[in-house]
Amino acid sequence: MSRKGNCWDNACSETLFGSLKVERLHGMTFHNHREAKDATLEWLLWYNGSRMHSTLGYLSPAQFEQQASVRQLAPAA
C-alpha cells in the first residue's frame, strides 16, 4: 500500500504484475487454479533467471545479484 502522498511507493510491484499480465497471462485460459499458479510460477522463475532488465544494465535479476555479491566479496584494493 502506498503511503499518503507517496504515489511511487508500490511502483516496482505494479511493474512486475503488469509485466506478468501482459507477457504471460493475457489471453490465456486456465482450467483450474493450479494451472494458473503453475504458469505464474514458471514465468516468475524465468523473469528472475533470464529476462534482461534495462535498469540492471541488461542483466537478469539473478545475474545482477551474482555480480553484486562478487563485488562485495572482492578484497578492497
N, CA, C and O atoms as CSV, one atom per row, in Angstrom:
chain,resi,resn,atom,element,x,y,z
A,1,MET,N,N,0.842,-1.181,0.000
A,1,MET,CA,C,0.000,0.000,0.000
A,1,MET,C,C,0.882,1.237,0.000
A,1,MET,O,O,1.909,1.293,0.676
A,2,SER,N,N,0.469,2.194,-0.750
A,2,SER,CA,C,1.208,3.436,-0.822
A,2,SER,C,C,0.899,4.302,0.393
A,2,SER,O,O,-0.239,4.396,0.854
A,3,ARG,N,N,1.940,4.917,0.881
A,3,ARG,CA,C,1.724,5.853,1.984
A,3,ARG,C,C,1.069,7.111,1.434
A,3,ARG,O,O,1.186,7.418,0.248
A,4,LYS,N,N,0.397,7.818,2.285
A,4,LYS,CA,C,-0.268,9.042,1.869
A,4,LYS,C,C,0.766,10.019,1.307
A,4,LYS,O,O,1.769,10.322,1.951
A,5,GLY,N,N,0.504,10.496,0.111
A,5,GLY,CA,C,1.396,11.466,-0.517
A,5,GLY,C,C,2.583,10.858,-1.222
A,5,GLY,O,O,3.429,11.601,-1.718
A,6,ASN,N,N,2.694,9.520,-1.293
A,6,ASN,CA,C,3.824,8.887,-1.966
A,6,ASN,C,C,3.302,7.896,-2.999
A,6,ASN,O,O,3.123,6.714,-2.706
A,7,CYS,N,N,3.064,8.387,-4.198
A,7,CYS,CA,C,2.458,7.545,-5.223
A,7,CYS,C,C,3.443,6.529,-5.804
A,7,CYS,O,O,3.016,5.624,-6.520
A,8,TRP,N,N,4.733,6.644,-5.526
A,8,TRP,CA,C,5.733,5.742,-6.096
A,8,TRP,C,C,6.070,4.585,-5.164
A,8,TRP,O,O,6.940,3.774,-5.480
A,9,ASP,N,N,5.412,4.499,-4.051
A,9,ASP,CA,C,5.716,3.509,-3.035
A,9,ASP,C,C,5.623,2.072,-3.549
A,9,ASP,O,O,6.426,1.227,-3.152
A,10,ASN,N,N,4.668,1.784,-4.414
A,10,ASN,CA,C,4.491,0.415,-4.897
A,10,ASN,C,C,4.725,0.292,-6.403
A,10,ASN,O,O,4.184,-0.612,-7.040
A,11,ALA,N,N,5.518,1.186,-6.973
A,11,ALA,CA,C,5.757,1.189,-8.417
A,11,ALA,C,C,6.427,-0.104,-8.889
A,11,ALA,O,O,6.099,-0.601,-9.966
A,12,CYS,N,N,7.348,-0.653,-8.114
A,12,CYS,CA,C,8.029,-1.901,-8.512
A,12,CYS,C,C,7.041,-3.061,-8.591
A,12,CYS,O,O,7.088,-3.853,-9.532
A,13,SER,N,N,6.162,-3.162,-7.624
A,13,SER,CA,C,5.162,-4.231,-7.633
A,13,SER,C,C,4.204,-4.074,-8.801
A,13,SER,O,O,3.847,-5.053,-9.457
A,14,GLU,N,N,3.789,-2.841,-9.059
A,14,GLU,CA,C,2.877,-2.588,-10.170
A,14,GLU,C,C,3.535,-2.967,-11.495
A,14,GLU,O,O,2.876,-3.531,-12.370
A,15,THR,N,N,4.802,-2.671,-11.652
A,15,THR,CA,C,5.518,-3.008,-12.885
A,15,THR,C,C,5.629,-4.516,-13.044
A,15,THR,O,O,5.392,-5.038,-14.133
A,16,LEU,N,N,5.984,-5.224,-11.984
A,16,LEU,CA,C,6.102,-6.675,-12.042
A,16,LEU,C,C,4.780,-7.321,-12.440
A,16,LEU,O,O,4.745,-8.150,-13.350
A,17,PHE,N,N,3.697,-6.952,-11.770
A,17,PHE,CA,C,2.410,-7.571,-12.065
A,17,PHE,C,C,1.883,-7.152,-13.428
A,17,PHE,O,O,1.201,-7.933,-14.090
A,18,GLY,N,N,2.189,-5.928,-13.859
A,18,GLY,CA,C,1.813,-5.505,-15.200
A,18,GLY,C,C,2.518,-6.341,-16.253
A,18,GLY,O,O,1.903,-6.760,-17.233
A,19,SER,N,N,3.813,-6.586,-16.054
A,19,SER,CA,C,4.576,-7.427,-16.986
A,19,SER,C,C,4.044,-8.855,-16.996
A,19,SER,O,O,3.936,-9.470,-18.057
A,20,LEU,N,N,3.716,-9.376,-15.842
A,20,LEU,CA,C,3.165,-10.728,-15.754
A,20,LEU,C,C,1.877,-10.839,-16.564
A,20,LEU,O,O,1.696,-11.786,-17.328
A,21,LYS,N,N,0.999,-9.880,-16.395
A,21,LYS,CA,C,-0.277,-9.914,-17.104
A,21,LYS,C,C,-0.085,-9.811,-18.615
A,21,LYS,O,O,-0.713,-10.552,-19.371
A,22,VAL,N,N,0.777,-8.897,-19.056
A,22,VAL,CA,C,0.961,-8.666,-20.490
A,22,VAL,C,C,1.771,-9.780,-21.142
A,22,VAL,O,O,1.405,-10.267,-22.212
A,23,GLU,N,N,2.866,-10.185,-20.510
A,23,GLU,CA,C,3.787,-11.139,-21.127
A,23,GLU,C,C,3.355,-12.590,-20.988
A,23,GLU,O,O,3.732,-13.419,-21.816
A,24,ARG,N,N,2.579,-12.920,-19.971
A,24,ARG,CA,C,2.299,-14.333,-19.728
A,24,ARG,C,C,0.819,-14.687,-19.665
A,24,ARG,O,O,0.408,-15.704,-20.223
A,25,LEU,N,N,0.025,-13.883,-19.009
A,25,LEU,CA,C,-1.342,-14.303,-18.720
A,25,LEU,C,C,-2.386,-13.784,-19.705
A,25,LEU,O,O,-3.481,-14.342,-19.780
A,26,HIS,N,N,-2.078,-12.741,-20.455
A,26,HIS,CA,C,-3.061,-12.146,-21.351
A,26,HIS,C,C,-3.541,-13.150,-22.396
A,26,HIS,O,O,-2.740,-13.750,-23.112
A,27,GLY,N,N,-4.826,-13.320,-22.471
A,27,GLY,CA,C,-5.426,-14.201,-23.459
A,27,GLY,C,C,-5.388,-15.676,-23.127
A,27,GLY,O,O,-5.893,-16.487,-23.904
A,28,MET,N,N,-4.809,-16.050,-22.008
A,28,MET,CA,C,-4.723,-17.461,-21.638
A,28,MET,C,C,-5.980,-17.884,-20.885
A,28,MET,O,O,-6.602,-17.084,-20.187
A,29,THR,N,N,-6.334,-19.136,-21.036
A,29,THR,CA,C,-7.450,-19.725,-20.309
A,29,THR,C,C,-6.928,-20.886,-19.482
A,29,THR,O,O,-6.217,-21.754,-19.988
A,30,PHE,N,N,-7.282,-20.893,-18.220
A,30,PHE,CA,C,-6.845,-21.946,-17.317
A,30,PHE,C,C,-8.053,-22.760,-16.881
A,30,PHE,O,O,-9.125,-22.209,-16.631
A,31,HIS,N,N,-7.878,-24.067,-16.792
A,31,HIS,CA,C,-8.972,-24.945,-16.408
A,31,HIS,C,C,-9.164,-25.016,-14.891
A,31,HIS,O,O,-10.237,-25.372,-14.403
A,32,ASN,N,N,-8.116,-24.676,-14.168
A,32,ASN,CA,C,-8.240,-24.668,-12.709
A,32,ASN,C,C,-7.194,-23.721,-12.115
A,32,ASN,O,O,-6.313,-23.213,-12.808
A,33,HIS,N,N,-7.324,-23.512,-10.837
A,33,HIS,CA,C,-6.442,-22.597,-10.119
A,33,HIS,C,C,-4.988,-23.065,-10.186
A,33,HIS,O,O,-4.076,-22.244,-10.288
A,34,ARG,N,N,-4.773,-24.362,-10.130
A,34,ARG,CA,C,-3.416,-24.919,-10.146
A,34,ARG,C,C,-2.687,-24.592,-11.449
A,34,ARG,O,O,-1.500,-24.268,-11.422
A,35,GLU,N,N,-3.376,-24.671,-12.583
A,35,GLU,CA,C,-2.754,-24.332,-13.866
A,35,GLU,C,C,-2.317,-22.867,-13.890
A,35,GLU,O,O,-1.229,-22.554,-14.373
A,36,ALA,N,N,-3.147,-21.981,-13.378
A,36,ALA,CA,C,-2.803,-20.559,-13.325
A,36,ALA,C,C,-1.602,-20.330,-12.408
A,36,ALA,O,O,-0.704,-19.549,-12.726
A,37,LYS,N,N,-1.598,-21.012,-11.283
A,37,LYS,CA,C,-0.491,-20.882,-10.330
A,37,LYS,C,C,0.815,-21.401,-10.934
A,37,LYS,O,O,1.862,-20.773,-10.780
A,38,ASP,N,N,0.757,-22.538,-11.614
A,38,ASP,CA,C,1.950,-23.106,-12.251
A,38,ASP,C,C,2.489,-22.196,-13.345
A,38,ASP,O,O,3.702,-22.011,-13.455
A,39,ALA,N,N,1.601,-21.625,-14.155
A,39,ALA,CA,C,2.024,-20.719,-15.224
A,39,ALA,C,C,2.681,-19.470,-14.641
A,39,ALA,O,O,3.678,-18.980,-15.172
A,40,THR,N,N,2.121,-18.963,-13.555
A,40,THR,CA,C,2.678,-17.773,-12.906
A,40,THR,C,C,4.053,-18.072,-12.315
A,40,THR,O,O,4.980,-17.281,-12.483
A,41,LEU,N,N,4.193,-19.181,-11.640
A,41,LEU,CA,C,5.475,-19.554,-11.049
A,41,LEU,C,C,6.533,-19.780,-12.129
A,41,LEU,O,O,7.677,-19.352,-11.977
A,42,GLU,N,N,6.160,-20.441,-13.199
A,42,GLU,CA,C,7.086,-20.668,-14.312
A,42,GLU,C,C,7.582,-19.333,-14.872
A,42,GLU,O,O,8.771,-19.174,-15.148
A,43,TRP,N,N,6.666,-18.380,-15.036
A,43,TRP,CA,C,7.047,-17.064,-15.555
A,43,TRP,C,C,7.954,-16.325,-14.571
A,43,TRP,O,O,8.934,-15.704,-14.984
A,44,LEU,N,N,7.639,-16.385,-13.279
A,44,LEU,CA,C,8.473,-15.704,-12.287
A,44,LEU,C,C,9.887,-16.270,-12.246
A,44,LEU,O,O,10.850,-15.517,-12.100
A,45,LEU,N,N,10.020,-17.575,-12.372
A,45,LEU,CA,C,11.357,-18.182,-12.400
A,45,LEU,C,C,12.123,-17.735,-13.637
A,45,LEU,O,O,13.324,-17.472,-13.562
A,46,TRP,N,N,11.442,-17.647,-14.770
A,46,TRP,CA,C,12.083,-17.146,-15.986
A,46,TRP,C,C,12.434,-15.661,-15.831
A,46,TRP,O,O,13.523,-15.233,-16.214
A,47,TYR,N,N,11.510,-14.886,-15.269
A,47,TYR,CA,C,11.685,-13.449,-15.094
A,47,TYR,C,C,12.931,-13.140,-14.261
A,47,TYR,O,O,13.712,-12.258,-14.615
A,48,ASN,N,N,13.112,-13.854,-13.174
A,48,ASN,CA,C,14.255,-13.615,-12.299
A,48,ASN,C,C,15.542,-14.237,-12.814
A,48,ASN,O,O,16.631,-13.744,-12.517
A,49,GLY,N,N,15.431,-15.312,-13.580
A,49,GLY,CA,C,16.627,-16.011,-14.023
A,49,GLY,C,C,17.135,-15.626,-15.388
A,49,GLY,O,O,18.336,-15.721,-15.645
A,50,SER,N,N,16.251,-15.192,-16.279
A,50,SER,CA,C,16.662,-14.994,-17.668
A,50,SER,C,C,16.317,-13.639,-18.268
A,50,SER,O,O,17.066,-13.132,-19.102
A,51,ARG,N,N,15.213,-13.049,-17.868
A,51,ARG,CA,C,14.748,-11.829,-18.531
A,51,ARG,C,C,15.674,-10.663,-18.217
A,51,ARG,O,O,15.951,-10.360,-17.056
A,52,MET,N,N,16.152,-10.009,-19.292
A,52,MET,CA,C,17.049,-8.870,-19.115
A,52,MET,C,C,16.244,-7.625,-18.753
A,52,MET,O,O,15.132,-7.423,-19.241
A,53,HIS,N,N,16.823,-6.800,-17.895
A,53,HIS,CA,C,16.184,-5.568,-17.439
A,53,HIS,C,C,17.097,-4.389,-17.769
A,53,HIS,O,O,18.278,-4.401,-17.423
A,54,SER,N,N,16.563,-3.394,-18.422
A,54,SER,CA,C,17.374,-2.239,-18.809
A,54,SER,C,C,17.919,-1.498,-17.588
A,54,SER,O,O,19.033,-0.977,-17.632
A,55,THR,N,N,17.151,-1.446,-16.506
A,55,THR,CA,C,17.614,-0.738,-15.311
A,55,THR,C,C,18.748,-1.469,-14.592
A,55,THR,O,O,19.412,-0.891,-13.732
A,56,LEU,N,N,18.971,-2.735,-14.939
A,56,LEU,CA,C,20.055,-3.518,-14.333
A,56,LEU,C,C,21.220,-3.681,-15.319
A,56,LEU,O,O,22.032,-4.595,-15.174
A,57,GLY,N,N,21.299,-2.811,-16.302
A,57,GLY,CA,C,22.384,-2.908,-17.280
A,57,GLY,C,C,22.187,-4.085,-18.227
A,57,GLY,O,O,23.159,-4.699,-18.669
A,58,TYR,N,N,20.952,-4.396,-18.535
A,58,TYR,CA,C,20.586,-5.503,-19.417
A,58,TYR,C,C,21.096,-6.849,-18.908
A,58,TYR,O,O,21.565,-7.692,-19.673
A,59,LEU,N,N,20.990,-7.019,-17.597
A,59,LEU,CA,C,21.257,-8.299,-16.945
A,59,LEU,C,C,19.945,-8.812,-16.370
A,59,LEU,O,O,19.012,-8.041,-16.143
A,60,SER,N,N,19.880,-10.119,-16.135
A,60,SER,CA,C,18.723,-10.662,-15.427
A,60,SER,C,C,18.910,-10.337,-13.941
A,60,SER,O,O,20.034,-10.078,-13.508
A,61,PRO,N,N,17.831,-10.347,-13.156
A,61,PRO,CA,C,17.991,-10.111,-11.721
A,61,PRO,C,C,18.970,-11.088,-11.066
A,61,PRO,O,O,19.724,-10.698,-10.174
A,62,ALA,N,N,18.968,-12.352,-11.498
A,62,ALA,CA,C,19.883,-13.342,-10.925
A,62,ALA,C,C,21.336,-12.987,-11.250
A,62,ALA,O,O,22.207,-13.089,-10.385
A,63,GLN,N,N,21.601,-12.573,-12.490
A,63,GLN,CA,C,22.962,-12.186,-12.865
A,63,GLN,C,C,23.405,-10.943,-12.104
A,63,GLN,O,O,24.550,-10.854,-11.663
A,64,PHE,N,N,22.498,-9.987,-11.953
A,64,PHE,CA,C,22.809,-8.760,-11.238
A,64,PHE,C,C,23.152,-9.054,-9.784
A,64,PHE,O,O,24.126,-8.520,-9.254
A,65,GLU,N,N,22.359,-9.899,-9.141
A,65,GLU,CA,C,22.618,-10.287,-7.748
A,65,GLU,C,C,23.964,-11.003,-7.624
A,65,GLU,O,O,24.715,-10.767,-6.678
A,66,GLN,N,N,24.257,-11.869,-8.578
A,66,GLN,CA,C,25.523,-12.608,-8.545
A,66,GLN,C,C,26.706,-11.647,-8.665
A,66,GLN,O,O,27.678,-11.765,-7.919
A,67,GLN,N,N,26.627,-10.710,-9.587
A,67,GLN,CA,C,27.708,-9.734,-9.746
A,67,GLN,C,C,27.853,-8.862,-8.508
A,67,GLN,O,O,28.968,-8.538,-8.100
A,68,ALA,N,N,26.735,-8.485,-7.914
A,68,ALA,CA,C,26.786,-7.655,-6.708
A,68,ALA,C,C,27.454,-8.404,-5.558
A,68,ALA,O,O,28.240,-7.815,-4.816
A,69,SER,N,N,27.156,-9.675,-5.404
A,69,SER,CA,C,27.759,-10.434,-4.309
A,69,SER,C,C,29.260,-10.667,-4.565
A,69,SER,O,O,30.045,-10.698,-3.618
A,70,VAL,N,N,29.652,-10.827,-5.804
A,70,VAL,CA,C,31.082,-10.968,-6.136
A,70,VAL,C,C,31.817,-9.669,-5.815
A,70,VAL,O,O,32.929,-9.694,-5.288
A,71,ARG,N,N,31.190,-8.530,-6.135
A,71,ARG,CA,C,31.824,-7.239,-5.840
A,71,ARG,C,C,31.973,-7.030,-4.339
A,71,ARG,O,O,32.963,-6.451,-3.890
A,72,GLN,N,N,30.996,-7.495,-3.556
A,72,GLN,CA,C,31.069,-7.341,-2.107
A,72,GLN,C,C,32.149,-8.219,-1.499
A,72,GLN,O,O,32.787,-7.833,-0.520
A,73,LEU,N,N,32.355,-9.390,-2.070
A,73,LEU,CA,C,33.334,-10.322,-1.530
A,73,LEU,C,C,34.762,-10.007,-1.969
A,73,LEU,O,O,35.717,-10.453,-1.333
A,74,ALA,N,N,34.913,-9.244,-3.046
A,74,ALA,CA,C,36.243,-8.917,-3.556
A,74,ALA,C,C,36.990,-8.059,-2.536
A,74,ALA,O,O,36.417,-7.135,-1.960
A,75,PRO,N,N,38.263,-8.365,-2.316
A,75,PRO,CA,C,39.038,-7.555,-1.367
A,75,PRO,C,C,39.229,-6.134,-1.885
A,75,PRO,O,O,39.378,-5.902,-3.085
A,76,ALA,N,N,39.221,-5.201,-0.957
A,76,ALA,CA,C,39.421,-3.797,-1.346
A,76,ALA,C,C,40.851,-3.587,-1.802
A,76,ALA,O,O,41.792,-4.088,-1.187
A,77,ALA,N,N,41.003,-2.841,-2.883
A,77,ALA,CA,C,42.347,-2.636,-3.442
A,77,ALA,C,C,42.981,-1.395,-2.885
A,77,ALA,O,O,44.112,-1.066,-3.243
